[in-house]
Amino acid sequence: MLKNIFVGNLPFSATTDDVRALFEQYGEVQSAKVITDRETGRSRGFGFVEMPTEEADAAISALAGYEMDGRPLRVNEAMERRERKPQQRRSW
């Protein structure tokens, strides 16, 4: 069974490969992705990693608060995305 891990407060210079390498120290990484802005292509400062459950739990425990380029990482199990409400148009 796989667990999806949220990784927040990433340095904007961090790449998907950097995040994958960090988490591979704790086990097999099925997937890793740093989320980027659609318009600029710049990192948004967070990402997701998928790992087998036991290995994911070890990585979460070890990496929560880990400093990457001077920034303490926020690492925890990812929550399901809430459904977004459509934005209402304003008429001025």
N, C-alpha and C positions, 0 to 999 in steps of 0.2 A: 504494500500500500504506500502511496506517495503522499507527502505532506508539502503544501505550498507555504513558503516562508516569505514574509514581507521584510525588506531591508530598507530602512529609512535613514535619512541624514547622511547619504553618501556624498563624498566630495564630487563636485561637478566634473572633475577630471577622471573619475572612475569609469572604466569601461566594463562591458559585459564579461570580457575575458578576465579582468581584475577580480570581479565578484566571483566568477566561477572558480578561479584559482584559490581564493580565500576559503570558499566553502568545501572545495575538494580535499582540504586537510582533514575533514571530518567524515568523509565518505563519498559515495558516488553521487554526482550531480546529474540529474536527468535533464534539467534545463535551467538556464539563467538568463535574465533579461534586465537591462537597465532601461527604464522608461525615458523616452525622449519627447521633447516638444515637437508637435507636428510641423509647425511653421519654421522654427529655427534649427531643429535637429539637435539642440543642446540637451544635455541630461536634465531631468527634472528633480534629481536628487534622491530618487528611490528606485527600487527594482524588486524582482521576485526570483526565488530559487525554488526548484522542486527537487526533493530528495526522498529516499525511503524513510519511513516514519522514525525508526530508532536513530538513524544517523542524523536526521533533521533535528530531533530533540537535543542531541549532543551538540550540534552546531549552534542551535538557538542559545543554549546555556553558555557555551564558550564565547560566542561572539556578541552577545548583548552588551553594549557599552564599549566594545573593542574600538580603539582609536585608529581610524584610517585617514592619513594625511591631516591629523589634528582634529578630526571630527568623530565624536562618539557615535557609533552606529546604533540604530534602533532596530532590533531583530526580534521578531515574534511570528507566531503562526498567522498567516494571512486570513482575513475574514472575507466572507462572500461579499461581492460588490453589491451595494444597494442599488435598486432601480432608480434611475434619474427621472425627475419630473421634467416634462418639456418646458423650456423657457417660454414665458409669456412675452409677447411683443408689447412694447410700450408705444402708446400713441401720444405724442406730445403736442 
